[in-house]
Amino acid sequence: MGKETNPFVVKGGIDPQYFCDREKETERIINSIMNGNNLVLISPRRMGKTGLIHHCFEQSEFKDCYTFFIDILHTSSLREFTFMLGKEIIDKLAKRKKMKRMLLQTLNSVRGSFGVDPMTGNPTFGLQLGDITSADYTLEEIFQCFEQADKPCIVAIDEFQQITNYPEKNVEALLRSYIQRTKNVSFIFAGSERHIMQEMFQTESRPFYYSAEMMELNAIKKEIYVPFIVQKFEEKRRKIEQNLVENVYDLFAGHTFYVQKTFNEAFLHTPKLGKCTLKIVLDSIDTIVEIYSPFFKATLSEMPEKQKELLYSIALDGTAEAITSADFISRHSLISASSVQAAAKRLLERDIITKDGNAYRLTDRFFTLWIKQMHGRSFV
């Protein structure tokens, strides 16, 4: 007897029956790409943009396309970017005989890393970061591969704002020039840093100015997400009260990953024919926070005292506005507006906190709960 499937998926591809809503967003993305446009997809981290992109890639409209996905959050140079894009195109296209031949003919700068299988005599493809000796040249070859592919290509680049941190000059201009010249590929530029993404695509002096349609991904509506969760429990012969689901939704402001992760854990501890109770949900959140606590401790251990003080203050407020105001500084016993401003700048740069308008919060909502627990605060 096979293991029962947990309907609250938190990693990898999501089966359509466990994918909640996003119907309008899916339609918008498909229509934009099919009409030959590039698309900018902006959302807070872990709101579900990666899952949405993969969901779109599985739709019938894209069955006659090659789809590529890279997450560049942890890249730190154009060379790493080129390596990730090159590896993705090789992994996808080398499986097809015609495309394998094209890759061999086009990727001249990294051909030394290709070999021959001694058993079959067929060419083998492998790419290491060290194989990228001239990122500009290899990148140009990769775009030639897109152009010569026998199907239209769709490339999704997650955390695209990361290219602004590369040490090389004019990375935006370089990529824009290749994208502009390549007719056989459409791009989805996904990012979690709204202000950076908006500056990249809406500032007249920037290379990507008005080069793509803009789309923001917000939380799934409560009236859709809550019944979906209740239904998934029922389909697996379990019960959960709607108001309990609503409370979890509110706790995490509908943020997809945190809601999914909570109910993934709660489902695990709810027996078949049983009921998911408040205790099960709270114990599940405690378990998750405890699992992540080593990461939270490591983050704090590397943090100067003034940054910690501000981090605690924001976490205890949940969402903090006017953090340089006399009221906020006095209420949390902080030193001065200038020290708060400096600490906030560094925490934003490290993506430990995020800013939406004038409101600040911790990027990781479980980190917020952990800090509240550490200070003896309840999150119920």
N, C-alpha and C positions, 0 to 999 in steps of 0.2 A: 504493500500500500504506500503510495507516494506521499511525500510531505505536503501538508496543506499550504497553499499559496497565501502569503500575507498580502492583502489588497492595498496596503499603504506602502508603496514603493519609494525608496529614498535614494537609490543609485541605479545606474545603468538605464537601459531602455525600458520604457513603460508600456505594457500591453494596453491596447486601446480601451479595454473594459475597465482598467484601473486609472485611466487618464481623465482627470476632471475638467470638463468644460473647455475653455480656451477656443471655442468654436469660431468666434469673430476674429480673434487674433490669428488663428490658423488660416482662415480665409483671406485675411488681409496680407499675410506673408506670402501665401501662394500666389495671389493675384498680382502682387507687386513684382515678384520674381518672374512670373510667367509673362508679364508685360515688359520685360527687359530692363527693369529698374534694379538698382542696388538699394538695400534697406539698412537703416540704423535701428537697432533694437536696444533700448535702454531700460534697465530695471535694477532695483537693489540686488545685491548678491544673494543667491539662494532663493530667489522668488520664482524660479522655475523656467528661466529663459533657455537653459541648455536642454531641458526636457522638451520644451516647446519646439525648439529647432529640430531635434531628432524626430519628434512627432510629425512635423511637417515633412521631413525627408522621407517618411514612410508612406505618405499619401500618394494616391494613384497618379496625380498630376506630375509627380517627379519621377515616375518609374522609368522614363526614357532619358534620365539625366544622370550624370555622375555627381554624387554629393560628397563633399569633404568638410571635415570639422576639425579645428585645432583650438586649443585653449592656451593662450600665451601669457597667462597671469604670471607665471614664474620664469618667464624669459627675461633676460637682461641685456640683450644685444640683437642687432640685425642678423648676426650670424646664427644665433639660436632660433630666431624667427624663421630664417631660411631653412635651417635644418628641420624644424617641425613641419613646415609646409612641404618640403621635399620628401620627407619620410611619409607623410600622408598621401601624397600623390603617387609615390612608388607603391605603397601598400595597396592602394585601390586599383591602380591601372596595370600593374605588372601581372595581374592574374589573367589578363586578356592577351592573347597571342599578338594581335595587331598592335595593341598599345605597348606591349613589352618591346616590340621592335622599334616603335617610335621613341620610347624612353631611351633605349640604347643609342639611337641616332642623335638625340637632342641633348641629353644631359652629359655633355662632353667634359665638363669641369669635375664631375664626380665619377666618371666611368671607371677609374682605377679601383673603386670600391665594389664594382660588380664582378662576379666570377662565373664559373661554370660548374654545374653539378657533375661530379665525376661518374656518377651512375647513369644519368640520363643524357648528359651532354647539353642540357638546357641551361641558358643563362640564369644566374641567381642574382638577386638584388638585395643589397644591404647598405644602409647609410648610417654613418656615425658622425657625431658632431665634428670630429677632427677632419672629416672628409671635406668640410666646407672651408676652403682656403680663401676664396674670394666671394663674399656674400652677394655683392652686386651682380657679378657675372652669373652665379648659380641661380639667383632669383630671376634674372632675365630668361634663363633657360627654362625654369619652371613655368613661367608665364607662356613661353613658347609651347610647352607641353599642353597647357590648358587650351591654347589656340588650335592645336593640331588634334585634339581629342575628337573621337568619332561621335561623341554625343555632347550636348550642352553641359557645362559644368556649373555647379553651385558651390561656392566656398563660404563657410561660416567661420568667422574668426571671433572667438570669445575673449572678453576682456581686452578689446582692441585698444583702449586708452593706454595700455602698457607701452605702446611704441613711443609715447611721448617721454618715457624715462630712459630710452636707449641713449648711449653716449654718442653714437654717430650723428652727424648733422644731416638735416634734410631728409630724414627717413620718410616723413609724410609725403614730401614732394616726390621722392623716388617711387614709393608705392603707388601714388596717384598717377604718375606717368605710365607705369606698367598697366594699371587697371584701365586707364583711359584708352590705351591702344589695343586692349584685348577684347574682342567682340564675342567670344564663345563662352564667357563666364560671367555669372552674376554673383554679387557678394552680399553677405549679411554681416554687418559689423555690430557685434553685440558688446555692451559694456555696462559696468555697474557704477562708474563714476560719472554721474549725470552732468555735472558742470564741465568736466573735461571733454566729454563726448559732444556736448552742445557747443563748446568753444571750437572743437575740431571741425564740426560740420556746419556751423552757423556764423562763423566769423569770416568776413569777406577776405581777409588777408591770408587765410589758411588754405592749403592746397585742396582739402576735401570740401570746401565751401559749396553747399547746395549740390553735392554730387550723389546724394541718396535721400530717399524718403525717410522721415523720422517717425518712430513708433515707440511709445512707452508702455511697458508691461507693469500693470498694477496687481494688487491682490485679487484673487478670485472673489467674486461677490459672495457675501455671507449667505444670502438666500439660495445660492447655488451650492456652495462648498459644504455647508452644514448638512443638508439633506443627502448629499452624495456620501458623506462619511457614515451617516446613520444607515443608509441603504447598503453600504458595503459590509457593515456588521451584520445586518439582517440576512444578506445573501450567504454569509458564512455561518448562519444559524446562531447568531449572538445578538444581544440587545445592548443599546446605549441610549440614554435620555438625550433628547435634542438640546436641552438647556446646558448639559455638560459639554457637549460639542461646541456650543456657542461660547461658553466660558473659555475654552482652550483657544478658539478662534480669536476672541478678544484679547487674551493674554499675549498672543503673538501678532496681533494686528493683521491676521490673515496671511502672514508670511508663510509661503508654501512649505519650505523645507522643515520649519520648526513644527508646524501643524502635522505634517506627514510623519516626521520622526517620532513625535509624541504618540500618535495613534498606531504607528508601526510597533512601538514597544508595548502600548496598552493592549493591542490585539493579541500579542504574544502571550500575555498573562490573563486573558479572558477565556475561560473554558468554553468549549462548544456547548450550546444550549444555556450558557450562563449569561451574566450581565456585566458589562464594563461599568464599574462604580467610580465614584470620585476618588476613593482610596487607590484604586488601580491606576488611575490617571496620575495622581500626585506621586505615587511610588515610581511610576514610569519616568516622570520628569526628573525625580531625584536620581534615578539610576543613570539617565542620560547625562545629567550635569556632573555626576560623579565620574563617569567614563571620560568626560572631556576635561576634568579638573587638572590632570597633569599638564595639559596644554595651556590652561589658564595660568597655572602657577609659573610655568616657564616664561610666559609673556610678561608677567609681573616682575619676575626676577631680573629681567633685562631693562626694566623701566625706571628712570629717575623718579625721585620722590614727588616732585611737583606734578609730573604727568600722572602718577598713581592717584594723587589727591584729586585731581580733576576727573580722572576716570571713575573713581568711586562716587564722586558728586553727581556725575551724569547718570551713572547706573542707578543710584538710589532714587533719583528723580524719575527714572524711566525714560522720559524725554525732557530735555532741558533747553529752555530758551533764554536768550539774553544772558549768556554765561559770563559776560564781563560787567554785568550790572552790579551795583552795590548790594542789592538784595541777595543775589545768588552767591556772591563772594562772602557776604556776612553770614548767610545761612549755613554755608558749608565750611566756614573758617578758613577760607583761602587767603593768600597773601595780597595779591593785587591784580588789577585788570591786565596789566602788561604780562605778568607771569602766567595768568590763565590763557591769554592770547598766544603766548609762545608755546605753552604745553599743548593747546588745542591744535596748533599748526603741525606739531610733530606727530600727534596722535592721528590726525587726518592723513598725513603723508604715509603713515604706517598702516592705514586702513583699519585701525583699531576702533575708531569712532567714525561716524558718517554724519553728514550735514544735509538737511533738507530745508531750504529756506533759511529761517533763523533758528531751527530746531536741531539739536544734537542728540544722538543716541549711540550706544555701542553697536558696532556692526554685527557682532554675534549676540543674538538674544539669549542664548544659554549662558553666555558669559555674564550678562546682566543678572540673571537669576542666581548664578553662583556667587557674585559679589553681594547681592542682597542677603543670601543665606549666611555668608561670611560675617555680615553686619547684623545678623539676628533679625532680619526682616522677612516677613512672609510674602510670597508672590501670589497668594490666593486672593 
